[in-house]
């Protein structure tokens, strides 16, 4: 059984540094940012959402924990604006460590998140997925997420 536990500080620091780099790379790959300033932009975005680290208001960063095997599988970060009359959640990051992918843990983690968000009074949950991340896109579709927007672009070769 998968459980979502508040992330410990040491794990949070590792997660944060890895994801700042990974997010910058995804933004470059998707054509949103230039490589030379992507890392700085990524760091600023994370600082915006997490000014007080793992204790930032309305930000919930969880370790995805497999109770049966007693091991950490990844991290799930969700924003829930707790002071809003309509609580809508938004998944800001979801990472299953590479060695555990394709084994059903992602589905179990999203199911655990659904339960947690409903307990918190959330009416819905949304997310963004990069177009090149087809595995994640397929997982989200299987888990009942619907496409609400699609951005497209065409790159001209010089």
C-alpha positions in Angstrom: 0.0 0.0 0.0 1.2 3.5 -0.9 1.2 6.2 1.6 1.9 10.0 1.2 4.0 11.2 4.1 5.2 14.8 4.7 8.7 15.0 3.2 11.6 15.2 5.6 14.0 18.1 5.3 17.0 16.1 3.9 14.8 14.5 1.2 13.2 17.9 0.4 16.7 19.4 -0.2 17.7 16.6 -2.6 14.3 16.8 -4.4 14.5 20.6 -4.7 17.9 20.6 -6.3 17.1 17.8 -8.7 13.8 19.2 -9.8 15.1 22.8 -10.3 17.6 21.3 -12.9 15.0 18.9 -14.3 12.3 21.6 -14.7 14.8 23.9 -16.5 15.7 21.1 -18.9 12.0 20.4 -19.6 11.3 24.0 -20.2 14.2 24.2 -22.7 13.2 20.9 -24.4 9.6 22.2 -24.8 10.9 25.4 -26.3 9.6 27.7 -23.5 13.0 28.9 -22.3 16.5 29.5 -23.7 19.2 27.2 -22.2 21.4 30.0 -21.0 18.9 31.4 -18.5 16.7 28.4 -17.8 18.4 27.3 -14.6 18.0 30.8 -13.1 14.3 31.0 -14.2 13.6 27.6 -12.8 15.2 28.5 -9.4 13.1 31.7 -9.2 9.9 29.8 -10.0 10.6 27.2 -7.2 11.5 30.1 -4.8 8.2 31.7 -5.7 6.1 28.7 -4.8 8.3 27.5 -1.9 9.6 30.7 -0.1 9.5 28.9 3.2 10.7 25.5 1.9 8.6 22.5 2.7 6.6 24.7 5.2 5.4 27.1 2.5 1.7 28.2 2.7 -0.7 26.0 0.7 2.2 23.8 -0.5 2.2 20.1 0.4 5.2 18.1 -0.5 4.9 14.4 0.1 7.3 11.4 0.1 5.6 8.5 -1.8 6.2 5.6 0.6 5.6 1.9 0.0 4.5 0.5 3.3 4.9 -3.1 2.3 8.6 -2.8 1.2 9.3 0.1 3.6 10.9 2.2 0.9 10.6 5.7 -0.5 9.5 5.7 -4.2 9.5 9.4 -5.1 7.9 12.8 -4.3 4.5 14.3 -5.0 4.0 18.1 -4.6 0.6 19.6 -4.7 -0.7 23.1 -4.0 -4.1 23.5 -2.3 -5.2 27.1 -1.6 -6.7 26.4 1.8 -8.2 29.9 2.2 -10.2 29.8 -1.0 -14.0 29.1 -0.8 -13.6 26.5 -3.6 -10.5 24.5 -2.9 -8.9 23.4 -6.1 -5.6 21.5 -6.0 -2.9 21.6 -8.5 -0.1 19.1 -8.8 3.2 21.0 -9.2 5.5 18.0 -9.4 5.2 14.2 -9.4 8.3 12.0 -9.5 8.5 8.3 -9.2 12.2 7.3 -9.0 13.3 5.7 -12.2 13.8 2.2 -10.8 10.2 2.1 -9.6 8.5 3.3 -12.8 6.1 1.1 -14.8 5.2 -1.0 -11.8 1.9 0.6 -10.9 3.2 2.9 -8.1 2.2 6.1 -10.0 -1.4 5.0 -10.1 -1.3 4.1 -6.5 0.2 7.4 -5.5 -2.4 9.4 -7.5 -5.1 7.3 -5.8 -3.6 8.1 -2.4 -3.5 11.8 -3.4 -7.2 11.7 -4.4 -8.1 10.4 -1.0 -5.9 13.0 0.8 -7.3 15.9 -1.3 -10.9 14.9 -0.7 -10.1 14.8 3.0 -8.8 18.3 2.7 -12.0 19.5 1.0 -10.6 19.9 -2.4 -13.2 19.9 -5.2 -10.8 19.1 -8.0 -7.2 18.6 -9.0 -5.4 19.8 -12.1 -1.9 19.5 -13.4 0.4 20.5 -16.3 2.3 17.8 -18.3 4.9 18.6 -20.9 4.0 17.4 -24.4 7.2 15.3 -24.7 6.3 13.4 -21.5 4.0 10.8 -23.1 4.3 8.3 -20.3 2.9 10.8 -17.8 0.2 11.9 -20.2 -1.0 8.3 -20.6 -0.9 7.7 -16.9 -3.0 10.8 -16.2 -5.6 9.8 -18.8 -5.9 6.4 -17.2 -6.4 8.0 -13.8 -9.4 10.1 -15.1 -7.7 13.4 -15.9 -9.1 15.2 -18.9 -7.4 17.6 -21.3 -8.5 21.1 -20.7 -6.0 23.0 -22.9 -3.5 22.2 -25.6 -0.7 24.5 -26.7 1.1 23.7 -29.9 3.9 25.2 -31.9 5.9 24.7 -35.1 9.6 25.3 -35.2 11.2 26.7 -38.3 14.7 25.4 -39.1 17.2 28.0 -39.9 
